[in-house]
Amino acid sequence: MKILRIIGAGLILVNFGSFAQSVSINPQSLDLPKVTNLPGCAVADYGKVVFLTSNNKAHVCSGSGWVAVETSTGGGGSLTLPYSGSGAFSAAGLSVFNTAGGLNSAGIQGMTMSALNGANGVLGSAFETAPSGNTAGVAGINNSLNANGYGVYGKQDGGGAGVYGTTNIGKGVYGHTASSGDAVYGLANNINARAGVFENTVAGGLALRTAGTLRFEGQNAAAGRFLRSGDNLGTASWSNITRTEVIKIPAAAFVAHISTNSITHDNQGIVFTGSSGSGSVHAPLTLPNGATVTQILFYYIDGDATLGMTSWAIQKFDHTVVPQAYSNIFSGTIPNVNDPFGIRTQGVNSTIVIDNTINFYRLVFAMPFDADLKFLGAEVRYNYQVNN
């Protein structure tokens, strides 16, 4: 092995090729070639070192460009900011692996104090306009196999967005799950908060589009129920929809029970015409299956001092039984009242449940033959649960 000894103030001049300068090795220093502009850096120049006087930094030729030699402070490296570099690498251009643990043990941390529009703590960009596969400006990967952790976490302390995505024709935010998880999940824990909001500000535009079965859970969800708005804001909850209806059956819908009985319809109702006797009229009662009849009223005018209306009834016919005839479900008699100008009612409050699978239903009203006795019609009140 040869040993180079420098004695006293002697110096050795080493030729530095085409840089037309020399390296001076002094007893206590190494003087590099000083340049005001970086010269060419080709493969043949790999490893050559110069000192650039315009930024007071040493630069090393990498064979394809000059790389500044930064200073080091403390136990870790430091960069003079702003720093910018580029290169063609098959692996990461910059890789930081933090093996410690703790609340703030980040691999890389970026922060900004700027209040200007577009300020970013960390900015990642993917510049290829026609990639052959998936690319990402920023990719977050979490290898946790339990429910803890996030691939990407966004937090905003004010009224802004924790995570914001935008696109021209693609998907602003895209979530995907290949198993039983939720591709997109929203959680709110305040009565004034909303777990999800979809809005399209263009008239006629879609705020929400789905492909597949919808499921709205909670709020008394059960089979056969409907989402029902409980206020003028459209706040909905699951409920049974029970409709209450009133139908009027006019006298014109009633026909004589016996075809030989003569009835006359005038501009008010029905009267039986003939020398003497009595008769009855009936009309079909058609209601939704499962409806509950809550009240039946018959309207009439009794203007005769001697004779009065006879009776009323609601009847059913079970068509599954042979032989069979109509039978009374409810019926009642009518007291005699001489009042040619008053409209009277007779009827009953009930809880009849309509079963159209086996029964026909009808209303019946009976009265004497008398021009002063007039039947006007009937009223039926009922409710039913809407299931379809």
Salt bridges, closest charged atoms under 4 A:
ASP45 OD1 - LYS48 NZ 2.96
GLU70 OE2 - LYS57 NZ 3.48
ASP157 OD1 - LYS155 NZ 2.29
GLU217 OE2 - ARG215 NH1 3.56
GLU245 OE2 - ARG243 NH2 2.88
ASP266 OD2 - LYS374 NZ 2.57
ASP339 OD2 - ARG344 NH2 3.10
GLU379 OE1 - LYS248 NZ 2.18
GLU379 OE2 - ARG381 NE 2.96
